[in-house]
């Protein structure tokens, strides 16, 4: 990867920040539904806290993009973890006091951190040339490989660190993660927004959002994240219902997060060789395969295999969609376009996080899997249509 020294340093820092943020997220994903199940009387709301985590993300993502247009990426990435620290402290108090509402509020505040942190990938895209953009995005997302090991293991090892209050110790470890995030972000050397970026000519947001490239990119990323999140957040509940232990659940989440981000070491190169849309289409097909595995059995190997496929499918579809959406805007338009992109995605993610517990409780694990099939089919159809629109080699041409 032909990056300059400074560019490589910035990409590595962004990747480390991504690793820390996702370590916290994977810890929360492995534990939140179980904590909610223990705290709330009506078990149908067990996944509400993780839903509010993503609600915090979607409510902060557009303002965060506009704010960083004014104050710069470095300052924005330093402020985000402050909300994570506040949310973590509330969550620990909530677990000790057995207060479900306080746990929900803490989850929401942690979500604000994620709303800022999901721009790590766009920061990498902004500081690289078009030739290396997909690789930079991939390498930042590859930071999630560490999260596959750090998050679930922190959750498991520190589960009983605070005696008598399961998982309070797990959340206490998030304090270290978010402090490290602030320190790392302070070492970024990214130029402040230029005058052109702040005040240059811009098209109306409606015109930008009506472009086929933007529509297909956002639809694909939304399906990728929505399907992945619906299956991932309900898996701990499904496994508990099948009598599997928490250590088994942590193992499944670990393999899932690993599968989400390990392909990122190669996804950028694969995109450059085969084209963005072919990689996105392959991701959708892999998501179909994950559902087939989930419907074929409920043993631990079935859960592991299914969530590995979900992770790989998400990676191909999401990295490709992120690369595609960067083709739809100019430099002055990037803040509002990136903000709208993530607002749409994480609105869906928040909805799936909340609804996963409801669907699982009312309809069951098999029906939940069946319900995601039309969404995957829609994304695949849009990708195929846009591929033929772009020409025989499926290379993106947004003109």
Phi and psi in degrees as a GROMACS rama.xvg file:
@    title "Ramachandran Plot"
@    xaxis  label "Phi"
@    yaxis  label "Psi"
@TYPE xy
-82.5522  69.605  UNK-2
-100.606  147.376  UNK-3
-70.7551  166.725  UNK-4
-58.2829  -47.0495  UNK-5
-65.9307  -42.2934  UNK-6
-63.2475  -43.6692  UNK-7
-61.3293  -40.8417  UNK-8
-62.3484  -45.9412  UNK-9
-63.4301  -41.8892  UNK-10
-63.736  -40.7687  UNK-11
-65.1694  -40.2425  UNK-12
-64.7656  -44.4041  UNK-13
-61.3782  -38.7533  UNK-14
-65.4012  -40.0677  UNK-15
-66.1621  -40.5431  UNK-16
-62.864  -41.3557  UNK-17
-60.6399  -41.9282  UNK-18
-61.2295  -43.6162  UNK-19
-66.7786  -45.1557  UNK-20
-60.1392  -45.4786  UNK-21
-74.3318  -24.9836  UNK-22
-62.1263  -44.3619  UNK-23
-62.7626  -41.909  UNK-24
-64.8548  -42.6578  UNK-25
-67.9927  -34.048  UNK-26
-62.4068  -44.1301  UNK-27
-67.4092  -41.1057  UNK-28
-62.1086  -39.0881  UNK-29
-70.8562  -24.126  UNK-30
-117.202  -27.5882  UNK-31
-59.9573  -47.4942  UNK-32
-63.0889  -36.1242  UNK-33
-70.1684  -39.3904  UNK-34
-65.5122  -46.0338  UNK-35
-59.3216  -40.8799  UNK-36
-61.0077  -37.171  UNK-37
-76.162  -30.7838  UNK-38
-88.7941  -31.2505  UNK-39
-96.9968  144.179  UNK-40
-74.7189  -44.8904  UNK-41
-88.048  106.34  UNK-42
-66.2191  -11.0975  UNK-43
-64.4786  -20.9538  UNK-44
-98.2467  17.0163  UNK-45
-59.7377  -32.6464  UNK-46
-95.6045  8.11893  UNK-47
-59.2923  -41.8094  UNK-48
-57.8195  -43.3305  UNK-49
-71.9556  -27.925  UNK-50
-63.9428  -40.6767  UNK-51
-72.3793  -26.0641  UNK-52
-57.3563  -48.2609  UNK-53
-75.6909  -25.4272  UNK-54
-64.6789  -40.9269  UNK-55
-61.391  -37.2139  UNK-56
-64.4857  -47.5621  UNK-57
-71.0963  -31.5464  UNK-58
-75.8677  -20.9131  UNK-59
-101.152  -16.2127  UNK-60
-67.0885  -42.8591  UNK-61
-70.5005  -48.7813  UNK-62
-58.0127  -36.0006  UNK-63
-63.4527  -40.6676  UNK-64
-64.4361  -44.3064  UNK-65
-66.5659  -39.553  UNK-66
-63.2621  -43.8421  UNK-67
-69.2799  -21.8819  UNK-68
-63.8851  -28.5713  UNK-69
-92.636  -45.1714  UNK-70
-102.719  -9.58265  UNK-71
96.3919  159.622  UNK-72
-65.0979  -43.9206  UNK-73
-58.3613  -50.4782  UNK-74
-63.0627  -40.7959  UNK-75
-62.7013  -42.1806  UNK-76
-71.1232  -19.8034  UNK-77
-81.636  -31.8963  UNK-78
-77.6833  -32.8228  UNK-79
-53.1791  -50.2665  UNK-80
-63.311  -18.1549  UNK-81
-60.7593  -41.4929  UNK-82
-66.1925  -35.2373  UNK-83
-62.1674  -40.5198  UNK-84
-63.7662  -44.5819  UNK-85
-62.0718  -43.727  UNK-86
-65.2848  -37.6789  UNK-87
-64.1025  -43.9702  UNK-88
-61.2977  -42.3142  UNK-89
-64.4595  -39.4063  UNK-90
-64.1648  -40.4217  UNK-91
-63.8735  -45.7478  UNK-92
-60.692  -40.4597  UNK-93
-63.1872  -41.2346  UNK-94
-65.1299  -41.717  UNK-95
-68.081  -40.353  UNK-96
-87.0728  -1.69388  UNK-97
56.4607  47.694  UNK-98
-112.743  103.133  UNK-99
-65.9174  -42.4497  UNK-100
-62.1404  -41.6527  UNK-101
-65.4426  -35.9357  UNK-102
-64.9972  -38.1811  UNK-103
-63.1104  -44.0893  UNK-104
-64.2569  -43.0492  UNK-105
-60.2871  -40.3991  UNK-106
-63.6727  -39.1054  UNK-107
-60.8399  -44.3595  UNK-108
-65.5308  -39.2236  UNK-109
-62.3318  -35.0872  UNK-110
-60.7342  -32.3125  UNK-111
-62.5123  -40.6731  UNK-112
-55.4144  -46.4402  UNK-113
-65.1134  -33.5864  UNK-114
-60.4465  -32.2851  UNK-115
-80.5792  -44.4374  UNK-116
-67.3623  -25.789  UNK-117
-67.9563  -7.41055  UNK-118
-86.5262  0.480832  UNK-119
-55.9131  -41.0932  UNK-120
-67.9274  -37.0241  UNK-121
-72.7512  -32.5483  UNK-122
-61.7272  -40.4829  UNK-123
-65.0039  -40.0293  UNK-124
-65.003  -36.5959  UNK-125
-67.0179  -32.6666  UNK-126
-97.1939  5.60571  UNK-127
-118.351  161.507  UNK-128
-77.1366  167.239  UNK-129
-59.6606  -33.1049  UNK-130
-64.6816  -29.1463  UNK-131
-115.605  8.27371  UNK-132
-62.9769  -48.234  UNK-133
-64.4357  -33.39  UNK-134
-68.6841  -41.7851  UNK-135
-62.5636  -43.1526  UNK-136
-59.3365  -45.5977  UNK-137
-62.7748  -42.6312  UNK-138
-67.8327  -34.1491  UNK-139
-66.9299  -45.883  UNK-140
-64.3833  -26.0191  UNK-141
-63.6094  -18.4122  UNK-142
-57.2793  -21.8302  UNK-143
-65.9253  -15.2796  UNK-144
-59.3582  -44.43  UNK-145
-63.0233  -35.692  UNK-146
-62.1844  -29.8449  UNK-147
-60.0609  -32.7008  UNK-148
-94.1443  -40.9874  UNK-149
-68.082  -52.3768  UNK-150
-60.7962  -61.2884  UNK-151
-60.7939  -35.5924  UNK-152
-71.0662  -38.1267  UNK-153
-60.4953  -41.3404  UNK-154
-61.4807  -43.0453  UNK-155
-75.058  -46.8352  UNK-156
-67.4146  -35.3635  UNK-157
-100.742  11.9372  UNK-158
-53.4197  -43.4542  UNK-159
-112.629  25.7411  UNK-160
-60.866  -38.8006  UNK-161
-99.2512  103.167  UNK-162
-56.6435  131.424  UNK-163
88.77  -5.22909  UNK-164
-132.496  83.6318  UNK-165
-54.5339  133.181  UNK-166
78.2273  -5.72708  UNK-167
-63.9611  -39.6029  UNK-168
-65.7451  -34.5527  UNK-169
-59.3469  -45.0419  UNK-170
-70.3892  -30.9271  UNK-171
-61.4791  -31.771  UNK-172
-67.6069  -19.0837  UNK-173
-66.1015  -26.1134  UNK-174
-59.7809  -44.1431  UNK-175
-63.4466  -43.1962  UNK-176
-59.5993  -44.6565  UNK-177
-75.737  -30.3871  UNK-178
-66.1778  -42.6759  UNK-179
-61.2733  -36.2061  UNK-180
-61.5932  -42.2656  UNK-181
-63.9233  -44.5881  UNK-182
-63.7785  -41.3999  UNK-183
-66.3984  -44.8201  UNK-184
-60.6665  -31.1233  UNK-185
-66.914  -15.7005  UNK-186
-93.833  -2.55411  UNK-187
-67.0553  143.694  UNK-188
-124.264  77.5768  UNK-189
-112.689  130.586  UNK-190
-59.908  146.5  UNK-191
-64.6978  154.202  UNK-192
-55.9355  135.858  UNK-193
-78.0924  168.254  UNK-194
-61.6106  -39.2635  UNK-195
-64.2005  -39.9812  UNK-196
-65.6013  -36.3376  UNK-197
-79.3024  -39.2367  UNK-198
-131.364  12.6368  UNK-199
-69.0908  168.046  UNK-200
-62.8964  139.189  UNK-201
-136.343  144.707  UNK-202
-81.191  158.029  UNK-203
-59.8697  146.218  UNK-204
-60.3707  -34.9744  UNK-205
-60.8694  -39.8167  UNK-206
-66.6775  -40.8516  UNK-207
-63.8089  -45.455  UNK-208
-71.7498  -15.2274  UNK-209
-87.6044  -5.62694  UNK-210
-67.7772  138.37  UNK-211
-55.3403  -39.3647  UNK-212
-61.3847  -42.9501  UNK-213
-66.367  -45.633  UNK-214
-60.0636  -48.3209  UNK-215
-66.8217  -40.1055  UNK-216
-62.898  -47.7657  UNK-217
-68.7195  -42.1109  UNK-218
-59.4289  -45.6245  UNK-219
-66.0893  -45.1741  UNK-220
-64.819  -37.502  UNK-221
-65.77  -44.4601  UNK-222
-64.812  -43.0996  UNK-223
-57.6406  -50.2858  UNK-224
-73.3874  -38.9324  UNK-225
-64.5754  -48.4184  UNK-226
-64.2747  -47.2828  UNK-227
-58.5958  -44.8123  UNK-228
-69.1627  -39.4415  UNK-229
-61.2101  -44.883  UNK-230
-72.571  -40.5129  UNK-231
-67.7447  -45.4991  UNK-232
-72.0392  -24.8943  UNK-233
-90.8794  -13.5946  UNK-234
-59.0036  -45.5051  UNK-235
-57.7107  -36.8871  UNK-236
-68.4845  -42.5813  UNK-237
-63.4252  -41.6465  UNK-238
-67.7242  -39.4864  UNK-239
-63.4085  -39.9066  UNK-240
-65.8614  -24.8155  UNK-241
-89.8316  1.42834  UNK-242
86.1829  12.6923  UNK-243
-80.1352  150.457  UNK-244
-78.9846  166.448  UNK-245
-66.7323  -32.4991  UNK-246
-63.296  -35.4652  UNK-247
-65.655  -41.8108  UNK-248
-62.7419  -43.7684  UNK-249
-61.6385  -37.6022  UNK-250
-63.6548  -42.8685  UNK-251
-63.5136  -45.3926  UNK-252
-64.8113  -37.4351  UNK-253
-60.7955  -47.8395  UNK-254
-65.8029  -35.0242  UNK-255
-64.7212  -50.0927  UNK-256
-64.6144  -37.1006  UNK-257
-60.5749  -42.9799  UNK-258
-69.5381  -27.8321  UNK-259
-65.5295  -37.2236  UNK-260
-115.642  -20.5677  UNK-261
-58.8533  -40.8287  UNK-262
-60.4002  -17.4737  UNK-263
-63.5064  -21.1545  UNK-264
-65.0638  -20.6461  UNK-265
-121.982  -18.7665  UNK-266
-58.73  -41.1796  UNK-267
-60.762  -43.7877  UNK-268
-67.0579  -38.4318  UNK-269
-64.2658  -40.2611  UNK-270
-62.6018  -44.0624  UNK-271
-62.5664  -31.1442  UNK-272
-85.3097  -45.1363  UNK-273
-105.018  -12.9994  UNK-274
102.301  145.378  UNK-275
-58.7349  -45.1548  UNK-276
-71.8051  -34.5764  UNK-277
-63.3654  -41.0063  UNK-278
-66.3136  -41.1709  UNK-279
-62.9195  -43.6565  UNK-280
-62.0746  -39.9027  UNK-281
-62.0099  -39.2672  UNK-282
-60.5444  -41.2276  UNK-283
-64.1006  -41.5002  UNK-284
-62.5148  -39.766  UNK-285
-65.1801  -35.3643  UNK-286
-62.939  -39.8035  UNK-287
-56.9357  -43.7679  UNK-288
-62.8439  -36.7992  UNK-289
-63.539  -39.6462  UNK-290
-64.3823  -40.858  UNK-291
-59.5147  -40.0424  UNK-292
-67.66  -43.5011  UNK-293
-59.1421  -36.2837  UNK-294
-79.386  -10.8088  UNK-295
-91.1911  -11.127  UNK-296
172.82  168.871  UNK-297
-127.935  24.9564  UNK-298
-76.1651  166.306  UNK-299
-58.1617  -44.5528  UNK-300
-58.994  -34.9031  UNK-301
-63.5176  -45.9191  UNK-302
-63.5939  -41.5799  UNK-303
-62.0453  -50.4131  UNK-304
-62.8282  -42.5802  UNK-305
-64.0087  -44.1636  UNK-306
-75.9603  -23.2414  UNK-307
-64.8573  -45.3608  UNK-308
-64.9443  -40.0665  UNK-309
-58.3312  -43.5364  UNK-310
-63.7099  -45.3085  UNK-311
-66.2665  -44.1619  UNK-312
-60.7236  -43.0543  UNK-313
-59.4281  -44.5994  UNK-314
-60.12  -51.2327  UNK-315
-60.9884  -43.465  UNK-316
-72.8708  -40.9815  UNK-317
-76.9629  -43.571  UNK-318
-63.1475  -42.8245  UNK-319
-61.3423  -43.6728  UNK-320
-65.8654  -38.6278  UNK-321
-63.2147  -42.512  UNK-322
-64.1443  -41.0688  UNK-323
-65.7579  -40.385  UNK-324
-67.9201  -24.3416  UNK-325
-69.0982  -12.9265  UNK-326
-82.3751  -4.37223  UNK-327
-104.079  2.44683  UNK-328
-143.208  158.889  UNK-329
-93.303  174.072  UNK-330
-58.4903  -48.0838  UNK-331
-65.1775  -20.0989  UNK-332
-92.8036  -5.91636  UNK-333
-66.7089  -36.9343  UNK-334
-62.8909  -49.2201  UNK-335
-73.4466  -30.977  UNK-336
-71.7697  -46.3407  UNK-337
-61.7164  -38.9092  UNK-338
-63.1166  -44.4767  UNK-339
-65.3455  -41.6908  UNK-340
-54.8853  -52.0717  UNK-341
-73.9405  -29.5968  UNK-342
-61.8801  -45.3409  UNK-343
-65.1573  -45.4413  UNK-344
-60.2854  -49.226  UNK-345
-83.8977  -12.424  UNK-346
-64.5244  -45.018  UNK-347
-65.2551  -41.3231  UNK-348
-62.4499  -42.8047  UNK-349
-62.8466  -42.5014  UNK-350
-62.7024  -44.3055  UNK-351
-67.825  -33.1959  UNK-352
-65.5779  -43.55  UNK-353
-70.0982  -44.07  UNK-354
-75.1759  -20.1304  UNK-355
-60.8204  -42.4939  UNK-356
-66.5969  -38.7995  UNK-357
-65.7831  -47.8738  UNK-358
-63.0433  -42.5448  UNK-359
-63.4698  -39.8047  UNK-360
-70.8676  -40.5625  UNK-361
-89.2098  -37.9273  UNK-362
-109.884  -24.7636  UNK-363
98.1857  166.938  UNK-364
-64.8789  -42.8098  UNK-365
-65.1293  -45.8344  UNK-366
-63.9048  -37.5673  UNK-367
-58.199  -42.3285  UNK-368
-66.7004  -39.8252  UNK-369
-63.933  -31.5994  UNK-370
-70.3606  -20.7631  UNK-371
-84.5703  -13.2643  UNK-372
-61.7041  -43.8055  UNK-373
-61.1759  -36.5511  UNK-374
-64.6528  -43.583  UNK-375
-63.298  -42.1299  UNK-376
-61.7589  -39.5123  UNK-377
-62.9243  -45.0586  UNK-378
-62.5044  -44.1497  UNK-379
-63.1334  -41.3939  UNK-380
-62.239  -41.5371  UNK-381
-64.7323  -40.3362  UNK-382
-65.0375  -44.3123  UNK-383
-63.126  -44.3557  UNK-384
-58.9734  -46.5642  UNK-385
-69.0756  -32.2952  UNK-386
-61.7403  -45.6739  UNK-387
-67.963  -31.1334  UNK-388
-66.133  -33.9206  UNK-389
-80.7754  -15.2415  UNK-390
121.166  176.908  UNK-391
-62.126  -34.416  UNK-392
-88.9617  2.82364  UNK-393
58.29  31.1903  UNK-394
-86.9345  139.381  UNK-395
-71.0557  130.11  UNK-396
-136.473  101.916  UNK-397
-83.4767  -0.970358  UNK-398
